[in-house]
Amino acid sequence: MLSICIPIYNYEVTRLVHDLHRQAEKIARPFEILLMDDASDEKYKLMNQTLDLTHVRYIPLKKNIGRAKIRNQLAREAQYPYLLFMDCDSAVSSDFYIENYLPYCNPQTVCYGGRKYEDKQPEDDTYLRWKYGMERESLPAEIRKKNPNYSFCTNNFLIHKQLFEKVKFNENLEGYGHEDTFFGLELLEKGIIIQHIDNPLIHLGLESAADFLEKTENGIVNLQKIETLLKENNPEHVGHSNLMKSKLFLQKWHLIKLAATLFKPAQPSLKKHLLGKNPSLRIFDLYKLGLICAR
């Protein structure tokens, strides 16, 4: 009935898999846990491939194929009709995590459970990522429901395999960022409104501020690819995010070049602030807007 699909890259999943396995056995329905390793470093492969549990498959890839392709490949490998996707750097926050999804096992339903973060504020260079997650991503279902297909992430969702195969993740979006954005919009075009529930996974794998900014820059590249695709096929969704709305506003008043000109000399100072001890998310928003205008 249920294929739990976990793409892995440079993270140990033994604790997560044991917790999921224990819960899946309790529901007394057919299940499998698919672990697909996206060419991780050897030390992580050695840790994860030692999992000796029934209904668990570990599939190592010889080369890294990226976030979109690996999820599509996991879906092809899955033997059961319902796919539960999650990120590898996660922890369950409830003993009923899998059971909570069962009422949403419907061929035309996509259900997103949400994301949360540990309450304790980190004291190292992961603070920016934690702060962003706490304020922008750790949202209750009631808030996410206001813009259901724009509030979707890949870290924790249930979907029927046949429905997934009609949409899939866009493999032109490489590296980090916004493959979930486009997936949510593609579902919307097919008339599928994403259901939201409070069944979060805890995001554990926080990147350093430097790594987070690098991933953000790659995400800007993908966001512009999405903008191009939407202009060609679904122009009504072009302003789907606050960042794109801000860019469209500047574009309307012919201010893109001016914003880019002002951003370039200011970029090092903005970046230094974001790498510091008390980064502002407003500065982070300004930084992203500058990046997208300067491209």
Backbone as CSV, one residue per row, in Angstrom:
resi,resn,N_x,N_y,N_z,CA_x,CA_y,CA_z,C_x,C_y,C_z
1,MET,0.806,-1.205,0.000,0.000,0.000,0.000,0.847,1.265,0.000
2,LEU,1.926,1.305,0.833,2.672,2.544,1.041,4.163,2.357,0.753
3,SER,4.685,3.196,-0.126,6.129,3.238,-0.380,6.662,4.539,0.204
4,ILE,7.512,4.419,1.202,8.140,5.581,1.835,9.440,5.851,1.083
5,CYS,9.522,6.998,0.439,10.609,7.299,-0.496,11.531,8.368,0.086
6,ILE,12.791,8.003,0.291,13.738,8.926,0.922,14.986,9.065,0.059
7,PRO,15.164,10.186,-0.619,16.435,10.443,-1.305,17.491,10.838,-0.279
8,ILE,18.699,10.316,-0.462,19.763,10.566,0.520,20.941,11.244,-0.153
9,TYR,21.459,12.253,0.529,22.745,12.818,0.110,23.504,13.285,1.343
10,ASN,24.596,12.590,1.624,25.511,12.941,2.712,24.794,13.156,4.045
11,TYR,23.992,12.155,4.414,23.312,12.219,5.705,23.031,10.801,6.192
12,GLU,23.152,10.599,7.497,22.849,9.290,8.072,21.362,9.191,8.382
13,VAL,20.723,8.139,7.926,19.267,8.013,8.072,18.853,6.855,8.976
14,THR,19.796,6.237,9.675,19.471,5.028,10.444,18.395,5.279,11.503
15,ARG,18.502,6.380,12.226,17.501,6.690,13.265,16.127,6.927,12.635
16,LEU,16.088,7.718,11.574,14.831,8.006,10.891,14.191,6.722,10.378
17,VAL,14.970,5.862,9.745,14.421,4.635,9.168,13.892,3.702,10.251
18,HIS,14.614,3.576,11.360,14.129,2.724,12.461,12.798,3.248,13.007
19,ASP,12.683,4.562,13.168,11.431,5.131,13.676,10.277,4.893,12.696
20,LEU,10.540,5.091,11.406,9.505,4.869,10.391,9.118,3.398,10.310
21,HIS,10.107,2.540,10.376,9.859,1.097,10.279,8.969,0.628,11.431
22,ARG,9.258,1.102,12.627,8.459,0.723,13.802,7.008,1.176,13.633
23,GLN,6.810,2.397,13.152,5.445,2.894,12.949,4.732,2.154,11.821
24,ALA,5.444,1.874,10.735,4.828,1.206,9.588,4.383,-0.208,9.938
25,GLU,5.135,-0.885,10.779,4.744,-2.237,11.182,3.460,-2.222,12.010
26,LYS,3.254,-1.137,12.749,2.070,-1.065,13.611,0.782,-0.879,12.816
27,ILE,0.856,-0.266,11.639,-0.380,-0.018,10.885,-0.885,-1.273,10.177
28,ALA,-0.075,-2.314,10.164,-0.480,-3.624,9.628,-0.977,-3.544,8.195
29,ARG,-0.267,-2.783,7.373,-0.557,-2.705,5.944,0.756,-2.857,5.189
30,PRO,0.694,-3.337,3.952,1.939,-3.517,3.197,2.705,-2.196,3.049
31,PHE,4.009,-2.261,3.218,4.822,-1.061,3.087,6.240,-1.425,2.655
32,GLU,6.942,-0.432,2.174,8.367,-0.539,1.923,8.994,0.819,2.209
33,ILE,10.272,0.794,2.550,11.038,2.028,2.725,12.150,2.008,1.687
34,LEU,12.072,2.927,0.740,13.053,3.013,-0.339,14.065,4.101,-0.022
35,LEU,15.320,3.714,0.047,16.409,4.654,0.293,17.250,4.730,-0.976
36,MET,17.291,5.879,-1.607,18.089,6.034,-2.820,19.195,7.051,-2.547
37,ASP,20.427,6.589,-2.652,21.586,7.418,-2.317,22.133,8.099,-3.559
38,ASP,22.166,9.434,-3.515,22.558,10.242,-4.677,24.071,10.482,-4.694
39,ALA,24.822,9.368,-4.712,26.294,9.414,-4.776,26.885,10.176,-3.595
40,SER,26.491,9.767,-2.392,27.030,10.375,-1.177,28.491,10.009,-0.984
41,ASP,29.142,10.710,-0.053,30.498,10.339,0.332,30.480,8.936,0.921
42,GLU,31.582,8.261,0.822,31.659,6.848,1.198,31.242,6.598,2.642
43,LYS,31.600,7.502,3.558,31.292,7.263,4.984,29.779,7.199,5.226
44,TYR,29.020,7.966,4.475,27.564,7.918,4.633,26.987,6.659,4.006
45,LYS,27.551,6.249,2.898,27.109,4.995,2.283,27.306,3.826,3.242
46,LEU,28.464,3.791,3.880,28.768,2.695,4.801,27.795,2.669,5.975
47,MET,27.406,3.843,6.477,26.459,3.900,7.597,25.061,3.460,7.180
48,ASN,24.618,3.922,6.035,23.221,3.702,5.650,22.959,2.338,5.035
49,GLN,23.961,1.765,4.383,23.726,0.478,3.730,23.736,-0.689,4.716
50,THR,24.067,-0.414,5.976,24.069,-1.479,6.987,22.691,-1.708,7.600
51,LEU,21.712,-0.917,7.217,20.361,-1.095,7.749,19.821,-2.471,7.376
52,ASP,19.584,-3.295,8.366,19.153,-4.675,8.145,17.735,-4.842,8.682
53,LEU,16.781,-4.297,7.934,15.381,-4.349,8.337,14.540,-4.887,7.185
54,THR,13.476,-5.588,7.522,12.579,-6.085,6.483,11.901,-4.915,5.781
55,HIS,11.623,-5.084,4.496,10.905,-4.091,3.686,11.693,-2.795,3.484
56,VAL,13.006,-2.837,3.699,13.850,-1.663,3.469,14.795,-1.972,2.316
57,ARG,14.792,-1.092,1.299,15.703,-1.249,0.158,16.637,-0.056,0.069
58,TYR,17.911,-0.335,-0.040,18.924,0.716,-0.189,19.468,0.649,-1.618
59,ILE,19.324,1.757,-2.352,19.722,1.796,-3.762,20.767,2.893,-3.959
60,PRO,22.042,2.540,-4.124,23.068,3.565,-4.346,23.173,3.932,-5.829
61,LEU,23.308,5.209,-6.106,23.523,5.685,-7.466,25.005,5.956,-7.686
62,LYS,25.472,5.676,-8.886,26.890,5.853,-9.180,27.280,7.308,-9.351
63,LYS,26.325,8.144,-9.804,26.618,9.565,-9.949,25.449,10.390,-9.437
64,ASN,25.740,11.601,-9.024,24.724,12.484,-8.474,23.790,12.974,-9.578
65,ILE,22.469,12.810,-9.384,21.514,13.202,-10.420,20.625,14.367,-9.994
66,GLY,20.671,14.771,-8.722,19.945,15.958,-8.299,18.574,15.695,-7.704
67,ARG,18.022,16.743,-7.119,16.806,16.650,-6.309,15.568,16.235,-7.100
68,ALA,15.409,16.739,-8.315,14.225,16.412,-9.105,14.304,14.995,-9.668
69,LYS,15.418,14.679,-10.305,15.549,13.371,-10.952,15.482,12.225,-9.957
70,ILE,16.076,12.390,-8.788,16.094,11.269,-7.846,14.695,10.985,-7.307
71,ARG,13.878,12.011,-7.142,12.510,11.779,-6.681,11.682,11.090,-7.773
72,ASN,11.899,11.477,-9.008,11.215,10.786,-10.108,11.634,9.328,-10.188
73,GLN,12.915,9.074,-9.956,13.411,7.698,-10.022,12.886,6.866,-8.858
74,LEU,12.782,7.474,-7.690,12.205,6.773,-6.542,10.762,6.352,-6.843
75,ALA,10.007,7.227,-7.471,8.622,6.901,-7.821,8.561,5.712,-8.780
76,ARG,9.498,5.675,-9.722,9.520,4.541,-10.670,9.852,3.230,-9.960
77,GLU,10.704,3.291,-8.945,11.111,2.085,-8.217,10.032,1.589,-7.259
78,ALA,9.147,2.467,-6.840,8.161,2.129,-5.810,7.203,1.044,-6.298
79,GLN,6.891,0.101,-5.417,6.001,-1.000,-5.798,4.571,-0.810,-5.301
80,TYR,4.336,0.166,-4.421,2.988,0.363,-3.882,2.365,1.649,-4.434
81,PRO,1.021,1.758,-4.374,0.342,2.873,-5.053,0.491,4.228,-4.378
82,TYR,0.745,4.259,-3.061,0.860,5.544,-2.384,2.315,5.813,-2.019
83,LEU,2.763,7.015,-2.369,4.148,7.407,-2.160,4.215,8.454,-1.057
84,LEU,5.018,8.201,-0.050,5.249,9.174,1.012,6.698,9.643,0.894
85,PHE,6.869,10.857,0.384,8.199,11.421,0.177,8.632,12.214,1.404
86,MET,9.906,12.110,1.742,10.462,12.929,2.817,11.944,13.159,2.583
87,ASP,12.457,14.229,3.187,13.884,14.515,3.103,14.645,13.645,4.091
88,CYS,15.895,13.366,3.759,16.686,12.471,4.599,17.094,13.114,5.927
89,ASP,17.223,14.444,5.950,17.678,15.119,7.175,16.485,15.496,8.049
90,SER,15.653,14.494,8.311,14.402,14.704,9.042,14.317,13.782,10.245
91,ALA,13.401,14.129,11.158,13.056,13.259,12.285,11.546,13.333,12.476
92,VAL,10.938,12.216,12.849,9.495,12.225,13.092,9.224,12.945,14.404
93,SER,8.114,13.663,14.441,7.770,14.426,15.649,6.579,13.823,16.386
94,SER,6.078,12.690,15.879,4.907,12.062,16.479,4.997,10.553,16.310
95,ASP,4.507,9.828,17.290,4.444,8.365,17.184,3.365,7.914,16.210
96,PHE,2.540,8.849,15.731,1.449,8.530,14.821,1.657,9.182,13.458
97,TYR,2.906,9.486,13.138,3.220,10.205,11.902,2.648,9.490,10.675
98,ILE,2.929,8.209,10.496,2.430,7.472,9.330,0.916,7.279,9.417
99,GLU,0.433,6.934,10.589,-1.007,6.726,10.771,-1.808,7.982,10.415
100,ASN,-1.254,9.155,10.710,-1.951,10.414,10.429,-2.172,10.647,8.941
101,TYR,-1.370,10.011,8.107,-1.517,10.176,6.657,-2.566,9.232,6.046
102,LEU,-2.896,8.151,6.735,-3.754,7.117,6.144,-5.116,7.634,5.668
103,PRO,-5.778,8.548,6.388,-7.089,9.034,5.891,-6.988,9.796,4.564
104,TYR,-5.768,10.180,4.177,-5.586,10.968,2.950,-5.102,10.105,1.781
105,CYS,-5.143,8.798,1.958,-4.788,7.885,0.868,-5.954,7.814,-0.108
106,ASN,-5.927,8.721,-1.054,-6.966,8.853,-2.067,-6.276,9.126,-3.395
107,PRO,-6.713,8.494,-4.480,-6.007,8.655,-5.763,-5.867,10.084,-6.252
108,GLN,-6.786,10.980,-5.871,-6.747,12.357,-6.354,-6.326,13.360,-5.275
109,THR,-5.729,12.854,-4.207,-5.331,13.723,-3.102,-3.810,13.793,-2.976
110,VAL,-3.309,15.012,-2.829,-1.917,15.243,-2.451,-1.951,15.924,-1.095
111,CYS,-1.225,15.388,-0.145,-1.291,15.897,1.226,0.104,16.268,1.720
112,TYR,0.222,17.486,2.237,1.492,17.966,2.779,1.374,18.117,4.295
113,GLY,2.344,17.546,5.015,2.270,17.516,6.474,2.960,18.654,7.188
114,GLY,3.857,19.369,6.494,4.517,20.502,7.122,5.928,20.204,7.592
115,ARG,6.499,21.217,8.189,7.896,21.153,8.634,8.031,21.953,9.920
116,LYS,8.862,21.462,10.820,9.147,22.221,12.028,10.639,22.140,12.335
117,TYR,11.054,22.931,13.304,12.458,23.008,13.687,12.581,22.833,15.190
118,GLU,13.740,22.431,15.614,13.971,22.316,17.050,13.888,23.699,17.684
119,ASP,13.290,23.756,18.871,13.053,25.044,19.520,14.347,25.740,19.943
120,LYS,15.338,24.976,20.298,16.577,25.573,20.797,17.319,26.296,19.679
121,GLN,17.622,27.555,19.918,18.336,28.368,18.936,19.787,27.914,18.824
122,PRO,20.269,27.612,17.614,21.670,27.200,17.470,22.613,28.371,17.733
123,GLU,23.769,28.053,18.223,24.752,29.089,18.545,25.912,29.100,17.559
124,ASP,25.772,28.360,16.465,26.854,28.297,15.485,26.425,28.989,14.194
125,ASP,27.112,28.679,13.098,26.839,29.388,11.841,25.612,28.875,11.100
126,THR,24.818,28.026,11.740,23.552,27.580,11.135,22.376,28.470,11.560
127,TYR,22.655,29.534,12.294,21.586,30.361,12.842,20.690,30.961,11.755
128,LEU,21.270,31.444,10.650,20.459,32.041,9.574,19.467,31.024,9.032
129,ARG,19.929,29.793,8.796,19.037,28.761,8.256,17.938,28.424,9.245
130,TRP,18.288,28.338,10.521,17.290,28.038,11.560,16.259,29.161,11.661
131,LYS,16.725,30.411,11.665,15.829,31.562,11.788,14.875,31.631,10.603
132,TYR,15.397,31.404,9.395,14.558,31.413,8.211,13.501,30.300,8.303
133,GLY,13.934,29.114,8.724,13.001,28.002,8.845,11.919,28.245,9.874
134,MET,12.301,28.779,11.032,11.331,29.029,12.099,10.287,30.061,11.682
135,GLU,10.726,31.133,10.992,9.807,32.230,10.679,9.077,32.061,9.347
136,ARG,9.681,31.360,8.394,9.093,31.307,7.049,8.561,29.922,6.662
137,GLU,9.068,28.864,7.282,8.704,27.513,6.836,7.888,26.737,7.858
138,SER,8.099,26.994,9.130,7.414,26.248,10.188,6.029,26.847,10.413
139,LEU,5.125,26.564,9.488,3.799,27.188,9.500,2.719,26.136,9.755
140,PRO,1.725,26.465,10.578,0.623,25.521,10.802,-0.226,25.357,9.550
141,ALA,-0.968,24.273,9.495,-1.773,23.958,8.316,-2.781,25.066,8.000
142,GLU,-3.354,25.696,9.024,-4.367,26.732,8.793,-3.811,27.892,7.976
143,ILE,-2.548,28.224,8.184,-1.918,29.297,7.410,-1.559,28.796,6.016
144,ARG,-1.023,27.588,5.929,-0.644,27.036,4.622,-1.853,26.870,3.705
145,LYS,-3.010,26.598,4.279,-4.219,26.381,3.488,-4.667,27.627,2.733
146,LYS,-4.226,28.797,3.164,-4.638,30.039,2.503,-4.110,30.113,1.078
147,ASN,-2.922,29.549,0.847,-2.342,29.450,-0.498,-1.803,28.030,-0.666
148,PRO,-2.700,27.053,-0.785,-2.309,25.646,-0.639,-1.246,25.155,-1.606
149,ASN,-1.311,25.536,-2.859,-0.341,25.020,-3.820,0.940,25.836,-3.858
150,TYR,0.921,27.023,-3.226,2.131,27.831,-3.109,2.873,27.529,-1.807
151,SER,2.245,26.774,-0.912,2.833,26.479,0.406,3.322,25.041,0.485
152,PHE,3.722,24.508,-0.640,4.106,23.098,-0.736,5.627,22.948,-0.727
153,CYS,6.112,21.934,-0.023,7.539,21.596,-0.032,7.688,20.087,-0.233
154,THR,8.860,19.684,-0.669,9.080,18.269,-0.973,9.443,17.447,0.254
155,ASN,9.603,18.075,1.397,10.177,17.375,2.545,9.244,16.381,3.204
156,ASN,7.919,16.421,2.855,6.993,15.635,3.659,5.610,15.620,3.012
157,PHE,5.402,14.750,2.005,4.095,14.751,1.344,3.708,13.372,0.843
158,LEU,2.398,13.174,0.733,1.793,11.916,0.281,1.112,12.141,-1.054
159,ILE,1.295,11.210,-1.994,0.682,11.320,-3.309,0.495,9.924,-3.905
160,HIS,-0.549,9.749,-4.691,-0.753,8.484,-5.394,0.242,8.385,-6.553
161,LYS,0.749,7.196,-6.789,1.786,7.012,-7.802,1.314,7.425,-9.198
162,GLN,0.094,7.082,-9.576,-0.402,7.440,-10.905,-0.523,8.944,-11.075
163,LEU,-0.938,9.627,-10.027,-1.020,11.086,-10.089,0.375,11.695,-10.191
164,PHE,1.313,11.138,-9.418,2.691,11.641,-9.481,3.246,11.510,-10.897
165,GLU,2.973,10.388,-11.543,3.516,10.155,-12.883,2.942,11.123,-13.921
166,LYS,1.785,11.702,-13.638,1.201,12.683,-14.560,1.877,14.049,-14.443
167,VAL,2.514,14.294,-13.306,3.130,15.596,-13.058,4.655,15.478,-13.036
168,LYS,5.182,14.712,-12.114,6.619,14.532,-11.896,7.315,15.853,-11.587
169,PHE,8.561,15.745,-11.147,9.369,16.937,-10.922,10.079,17.317,-12.211
170,ASN,10.126,18.609,-12.474,10.747,19.108,-13.698,12.260,18.933,-13.617
171,GLU,12.793,18.076,-14.478,14.213,17.729,-14.403,15.122,18.789,-15.023
172,ASN,14.539,19.839,-15.581,15.347,20.969,-16.054,15.787,21.861,-14.905
173,LEU,15.158,21.670,-13.746,15.542,22.433,-12.558,16.609,21.636,-11.826
174,GLU,17.847,22.069,-11.952,18.975,21.329,-11.404,19.478,21.984,-10.127
175,GLY,20.205,21.191,-9.324,20.755,21.737,-8.097,19.662,21.977,-7.072
176,TYR,19.804,23.064,-6.331,18.923,23.342,-5.201,17.872,24.393,-5.551
177,GLY,16.637,24.135,-5.157,15.667,25.199,-5.113,14.546,25.204,-6.125
178,HIS,13.333,25.285,-5.589,12.102,25.610,-6.311,11.548,24.499,-7.204
179,GLU,12.093,23.295,-7.139,11.429,22.211,-7.854,10.056,21.935,-7.240
180,ASP,9.943,22.173,-5.924,8.648,22.008,-5.262,7.668,23.110,-5.671
181,THR,8.182,24.317,-5.898,7.334,25.427,-6.340,6.625,25.081,-7.644
182,PHE,7.389,24.602,-8.607,6.820,24.292,-9.917,5.896,23.085,-9.846
183,PHE,6.240,22.111,-9.005,5.413,20.926,-8.822,4.032,21.323,-8.298
184,GLY,3.997,22.221,-7.320,2.726,22.685,-6.775,1.880,23.398,-7.813
185,LEU,2.534,24.197,-8.672,1.804,24.910,-9.723,1.303,23.958,-10.806
186,GLU,2.088,22.927,-11.116,1.660,21.926,-12.097,0.425,21.177,-11.597
187,LEU,0.401,20.858,-10.308,-0.775,20.209,-9.736,-1.993,21.124,-9.828
188,LEU,-1.782,22.405,-9.557,-2.870,23.371,-9.627,-3.451,23.432,-11.034
189,GLU,-2.604,23.363,-12.039,-3.073,23.388,-13.426,-3.921,22.166,-13.755
190,LYS,-3.698,21.076,-13.044,-4.478,19.868,-13.265,-5.696,19.795,-12.345
191,GLY,-5.952,20.891,-11.634,-7.123,20.946,-10.778,-6.952,20.277,-9.433
192,ILE,-5.717,19.977,-9.041,-5.448,19.318,-7.763,-5.044,20.377,-6.734
193,ILE,-5.879,20.562,-5.730,-5.573,21.472,-4.629,-4.908,20.666,-3.523
194,ILE,-3.718,21.060,-3.142,-2.965,20.310,-2.131,-3.640,20.443,-0.768
195,GLN,-3.840,19.306,-0.107,-4.377,19.280,1.248,-3.247,19.519,2.245
196,HIS,-3.555,20.232,3.315,-2.553,20.518,4.337,-3.027,20.031,5.701
197,ILE,-2.132,19.344,6.394,-2.429,18.875,7.746,-1.238,19.196,8.645
198,ASP,-1.467,19.160,9.945,-0.380,19.350,10.909,0.207,17.987,11.258
199,ASN,1.160,17.555,10.449,1.847,16.274,10.649,3.319,16.465,10.254
200,PRO,4.006,17.380,10.954,5.324,17.810,10.479,6.441,16.817,10.749
201,LEU,7.457,16.931,9.916,8.754,16.335,10.199,9.663,17.440,10.729
202,ILE,10.593,17.060,11.585,11.558,18.014,12.123,12.752,18.085,11.178
203,HIS,13.077,19.281,10.727,14.235,19.477,9.843,15.487,19.600,10.704
204,LEU,16.379,18.624,10.569,17.583,18.586,11.392,18.827,19.091,10.671
205,GLY,18.916,18.857,9.376,20.167,19.105,8.648,20.339,20.558,8.250
206,LEU,20.654,21.398,9.210,20.779,22.829,8.935,22.135,23.143,8.304
207,GLU,22.106,23.894,7.192,23.337,24.292,6.530,23.946,25.502,7.223
208,SER,25.230,25.681,7.043,25.871,26.912,7.487,25.299,28.075,6.686
209,ALA,25.465,29.282,7.196,24.974,30.462,6.484,25.607,30.571,5.103
210,ALA,26.887,30.252,5.013,27.578,30.327,3.721,26.987,29.350,2.721
211,ASP,26.731,28.120,3.166,26.138,27.121,2.276,24.708,27.501,1.903
212,PHE,23.973,28.052,2.857,22.593,28.456,2.600,22.529,29.579,1.563
213,LEU,23.455,30.521,1.650,23.487,31.602,0.663,23.866,31.076,-0.716
214,GLU,24.780,30.109,-0.752,25.156,29.516,-2.044,23.967,28.795,-2.662
215,LYS,23.221,28.056,-1.837,22.032,27.365,-2.341,20.951,28.357,-2.765
216,THR,20.868,29.462,-2.058,19.908,30.498,-2.422,20.211,31.051,-3.804
217,GLU,21.489,31.250,-4.094,21.881,31.756,-5.414,21.496,30.765,-6.508
218,ASN,21.665,29.475,-6.246,21.252,28.468,-7.223,19.732,28.449,-7.356
219,GLY,19.049,28.659,-6.228,17.586,28.707,-6.263,17.073,29.851,-7.116
220,ILE,17.802,30.968,-7.138,17.417,32.102,-7.978,17.471,31.714,-9.457
221,VAL,18.483,30.931,-9.824,18.605,30.448,-11.206,17.379,29.610,-11.571
222,ASN,17.004,28.693,-10.677,15.831,27.855,-10.940,14.545,28.667,-10.971
223,LEU,14.452,29.674,-10.109,13.252,30.508,-10.087,13.074,31.240,-11.411
224,GLN,14.176,31.668,-12.000,14.082,32.341,-13.298,13.698,31.369,-14.410
225,LYS,14.137,30.111,-14.293,13.701,29.098,-15.260,12.189,28.896,-15.144
226,ILE,11.699,28.858,-13.902,10.262,28.700,-13.683,9.499,29.888,-14.251
227,GLU,10.040,31.088,-14.044,9.398,32.292,-14.577,9.258,32.202,-16.094
228,THR,10.301,31.728,-16.766,10.249,31.587,-18.223,9.185,30.576,-18.639
229,LEU,9.144,29.426,-17.944,8.154,28.393,-18.261,6.734,28.905,-18.047
230,LEU,6.540,29.653,-16.968,5.209,30.172,-16.667,4.778,31.219,-17.686
231,LYS,5.690,32.058,-18.102,5.352,33.066,-19.112,4.870,32.419,-20.400
232,GLU,5.470,31.270,-20.736,5.117,30.574,-21.969,3.791,29.831,-21.860
233,ASN,3.527,29.261,-20.658,2.383,28.354,-20.538,1.292,28.818,-19.569
234,ASN,1.696,29.431,-18.453,0.728,29.808,-17.424,1.065,31.186,-16.864
235,PRO,0.908,32.236,-17.676,1.333,33.578,-17.247,0.625,34.092,-15.999
236,GLU,-0.548,33.550,-15.700,-1.286,34.031,-14.529,-0.590,33.684,-13.219
237,HIS,0.371,32.738,-13.266,1.078,32.317,-12.057,2.474,32.927,-11.931
238,VAL,2.832,33.831,-12.813,4.196,34.381,-12.801,4.525,35.038,-11.457
239,GLY,3.602,35.769,-10.888,3.858,36.433,-9.604,3.472,35.581,-8.421
240,HIS,3.883,34.314,-8.420,3.414,33.372,-7.415,4.071,33.541,-6.055
241,SER,5.224,34.199,-5.987,5.940,34.350,-4.722,6.170,35.825,-4.430
242,ASN,6.460,36.127,-3.170,6.722,37.520,-2.803,7.932,38.066,-3.547
243,LEU,8.931,37.215,-3.759,10.122,37.655,-4.481,9.776,38.025,-5.917
244,MET,8.970,37.197,-6.571,8.593,37.491,-7.950,7.671,38.703,-8.023
245,LYS,6.816,38.873,-7.027,5.949,40.059,-6.996,6.801,41.323,-6.905
246,SER,7.850,41.265,-6.076,8.729,42.430,-5.935,9.456,42.716,-7.244
247,LYS,9.902,41.661,-7.904,10.585,41.869,-9.183,9.633,42.460,-10.221
248,LEU,8.405,41.946,-10.259,7.425,42.463,-11.215,7.101,43.934,-10.951
249,PHE,7.073,44.316,-9.678,6.837,45.715,-9.335,7.956,46.599,-9.889
250,LEU,9.204,46.164,-9.669,10.341,46.927,-10.192,10.323,46.954,-11.719
251,GLN,9.912,45.839,-12.291,9.851,45.743,-13.752,8.796,46.710,-14.309
252,LYS,7.677,46.793,-13.631,6.590,47.668,-14.072,7.048,49.123,-14.153
253,TRP,7.874,49.536,-13.201,8.339,50.916,-13.134,9.734,51.096,-13.730
254,HIS,10.183,50.074,-14.474,11.469,50.137,-15.187,12.641,50.418,-14.237
255,LEU,12.638,49.709,-13.114,13.654,49.932,-12.083,14.615,48.759,-11.905
256,ILE,14.511,47.740,-12.757,15.360,46.555,-12.618,16.839,46.926,-12.753
257,LYS,17.188,47.678,-13.773,18.594,48.033,-13.997,19.141,48.880,-12.857
258,LEU,18.327,49.800,-12.365,18.751,50.628,-11.241,18.983,49.776,-9.998
259,ALA,18.066,48.840,-9.728,18.212,47.959,-8.569,19.480,47.121,-8.682
260,ALA,19.758,46.621,-9.889,20.969,45.819,-10.107,22.223,46.662,-9.914
261,THR,22.176,47.881,-10.398,23.331,48.779,-10.265,23.620,49.100,-8.806
262,LEU,22.575,49.298,-8.022,22.742,49.596,-6.601,23.164,48.361,-5.805
263,PHE,22.707,47.209,-6.259,22.982,45.975,-5.512,24.441,45.535,-5.617
264,LYS,25.017,45.645,-6.781,26.348,45.082,-7.001,27.398,45.610,-6.023
265,PRO,27.529,46.928,-5.811,28.516,47.377,-4.828,28.110,47.074,-3.384
266,ALA,26.795,46.913,-3.141,26.314,46.660,-1.776,26.357,45.173,-1.417
267,GLN,26.480,44.308,-2.414,26.393,42.863,-2.176,27.378,42.354,-1.128
268,PRO,28.654,42.726,-1.165,29.579,42.216,-0.139,29.154,42.585,1.287
269,SER,28.666,43.806,1.490,28.239,44.231,2.829,26.993,43.477,3.275
270,LEU,26.048,43.292,2.341,24.839,42.542,2.667,25.180,41.100,3.027
271,LYS,26.075,40.528,2.258,26.475,39.141,2.510,27.196,39.022,3.850
272,LYS,28.052,39.981,4.157,28.763,39.965,5.439,27.783,40.009,6.597
273,HIS,26.746,40.830,6.463,25.719,40.893,7.506,25.025,39.540,7.674
274,LEU,24.666,38.900,6.561,23.950,37.626,6.617,24.817,36.504,7.176
275,LEU,26.112,36.639,7.044,27.040,35.653,7.604,27.377,35.951,9.064
276,GLY,26.878,37.060,9.569,27.179,37.473,10.933,26.305,36.784,11.974
277,LYS,26.382,37.288,13.206,25.732,36.622,14.334,24.247,36.940,14.447
278,ASN,23.800,38.071,13.900,22.396,38.453,14.050,21.808,38.892,12.713
279,PRO,21.694,37.974,11.756,21.211,38.334,10.417,19.727,38.695,10.416
280,SER,19.374,39.644,9.577,17.980,40.067,9.430,17.373,39.388,8.208
281,LEU,16.161,38.864,8.359,15.489,38.243,7.218,15.036,39.291,6.209
282,ARG,14.843,40.523,6.640,14.533,41.587,5.687,15.741,41.867,4.789
283,ILE,16.920,41.834,5.381,18.137,41.987,4.583,18.280,40.797,3.642
284,PHE,17.916,39.616,4.121,17.968,38.419,3.280,17.024,38.558,2.087
285,ASP,15.829,39.083,2.309,14.881,39.316,1.218,15.454,40.313,0.211
286,LEU,16.073,41.365,0.726,16.680,42.375,-0.132,17.819,41.776,-0.950
287,TYR,18.582,40.909,-0.302,19.698,40.231,-0.965,19.192,39.378,-2.129
288,LYS,18.120,38.618,-1.891,17.564,37.771,-2.956,17.011,38.624,-4.106
289,LEU,16.356,39.723,-3.763,15.824,40.599,-4.802,16.964,41.195,-5.632
290,GLY,18.049,41.563,-4.971,19.201,42.063,-5.695,19.795,41.020,-6.619
291,LEU,19.857,39.782,-6.148,20.395,38.703,-6.976,19.574,38.513,-8.245
292,ILE,18.260,38.504,-8.084,17.416,38.225,-9.253,17.393,39.408,-10.226
293,CYS,17.583,40.618,-9.723,17.636,41.777,-10.609,18.971,41.860,-11.343
294,ALA,20.019,41.385,-10.692,21.358,41.494,-11.255,21.684,40.424,-12.285
295,ARG,20.813,39.419,-12.403,21.082,38.335,-13.346,20.700,38.739,-14.769
